[in-house]
Amino acid sequence: MKAVRPSRLLTWCQNQTRGYRGVDVTNLTSSWRNGLALCALIHRQRPELIDFDSLNEEDVARNNQLAFDVAEREFGIQPVTTGKEMAARAEPDKLLMVLYLSRFFEAFRKSSLNNNGPSF
């Protein structure tokens, strides 16, 4: 897998999650803590997998675990932590999040829903 520059990854994540309730991706750490951004990333590609409207912003462990489980089951993306660990930390580890989000970028970049223009 080719590494994605963190700045490009952040822009891609912002494009994918724009417009979702409670989601404001401004970085690759604390913006992901409550799990809503991860769920939005999955929902943008496959809305039938996650009932985004039913998610509770306060239920950090559940939101994250849901995203980790769905990503692993549907896309083969191995989790880098657990929902409980995400809830216990003030913010996720940047290196782990870059690694994890890069896997989504790789899995979804060929999708017609990618808002990054044509891929060459």
N, C-alpha and C positions, 0 to 999 in steps of 0.2 A: 504494500500500500504506500502510495506517495504521500508525504507529509503535506498538510495544508497549512499555509501561513495563518497564525492566530488572527490577524486582522481580517483576512479574507473569510475565515471561519466565522468570526463574529458578525460580519456583514451578512453572510449567508443565513446565519441563525436569526438575525433581526428580520430579514425578509420573510423567512418561513413562519415566524411567530407573530408578525405584526397583526394587530387587530384583535388579538385574543384577550379576553377579560382577565385582569390581574397579572398580565405578562408584559414586562418591560425589560427587554434584554439590552443591558448597557455594558455588560462585561461577560467574561467566561467563568465567573465564580459565583458571587452572591445572587446574581440574576436567576440562577438555576436552583437555588436552595429549596424553595417551597414545592418544587416538582411540577408546577403548572407549565413552565416553559418546555420541559421535556415532553409532557403530555400534549402540548400544542404542536410541537415538532412532529410527533407521531400522527396526531389528528389531522394535520394539514395534508399529509400523504394518504392516510387511510382512516377517514372519519368514522368508519364503522367499528374500529377497534377500541375506541375510547369515547365514553359519553362525557365530553368536556364540560357541558353545562351542569353536570351533577357533582363536579369536583369542588371540594371545600379548600380554600386557600390556606386555612389553618391546619389542615391534616397533612403535614409535611411528609411524615413517614409513609403514609398510605399513597399519596400522589407519586412519590418517587418510586416506591416499590411497584406500583401499577405500571409506570413507564418502563422500569427495568425488566419486569416480567414480560410485557408485551413486546418490547424491543428484542428480547432474547428469543421468544417463541416465534415471532413473525418475521424477523429480519436477521436472526442469528447474531445479534450484537450482544456480546457478553457484558454483564454489568461490571462496573469497576468498584462498586461499593454496595451498600444496602440502603433501603429507605430509612431504617432506624439510625444508621450512621450519618446519613445526610441530615436528619432531624437533630442529631446530637451536636453537630458542628455549627459554628457561627457562619462559616461559609465553606463550600467544597474546595478541595485542592485544585488549583488551576491546571497543573500538569495532567491530573486524572481527567478533568473535564475536557481539556483540549483533546486528549486521546479518545475519550468516549464520544464526544460530539463529532470528531473527525470520521468516526465509523458511520454515523448517520449521513454525513456529507457524502461519503463514498457510496453508501447504499442508495441514497436518494438522488444523486446528481444526474442520473440518466432519466429521471422522472420528468414528465411534461409539466409537473407542478413547480419545478425549480424556477424561481424568479430571477435567475442570474443571466438571462439572455441565452443566446445559442452556445452550445458547448462544442468545442473543436477537438 
